[in-house]
Amino acid sequence: MIDHNQDRAESGLEQQLDGFRLTTAEIIYHMPDHPGLLQSFVWQQLDKAPEFPRLRRFLDFWARNLDGKLHTVTVAHAELITAGTCRNATFMATLH
């Protein structure tokens, strides 16, 4: 069993084999000095659905320590482990 307190020491593949998937969250928040204005922040990490423990820790930290009040959080994640893609170069140049 993998100790999730050691997440940074694990490779991405090890985390994916343990159920973690690439998770992206768009966080919309009120600007502290101008609460009527909204700003966007994108957070991305390997996380485990449906609980999303890393995202929840990040949002808890945000709510406790940052002045920008959260407005909306939209989450997307990849379901499957996928192979990387490989493409052939169609152009190559050397600059001198």
C-alpha positions, 0 to 999 in steps of 0.5 A: 500500500502506498503512503499518501503522505509521501505523494511527492516521492511517488512517480506519476505512474505509481500514483495512477496505478493507485487510482489517481488521475489528472484533475483540473479545477477552474476556481473562480473567486472574488478579487479581494480589493474589488469583490464585485469582480471575479478572477479565474485560477486553474489548479491541476494535479493528480488526484483521486475521484470522487473524493478529490482529497488534494483539491479539497485540501487546497480549497480548505487552505484557500478558504482559511488563508486567502482573502479572495472568497471562492465563487465557483469551482469546476472540476474535470478529470481523466478516467483512464491511464493513457499512453503518451502520444508520439508525433513525427516532426514535420519541420526542423530548423537550426538557428545560428 
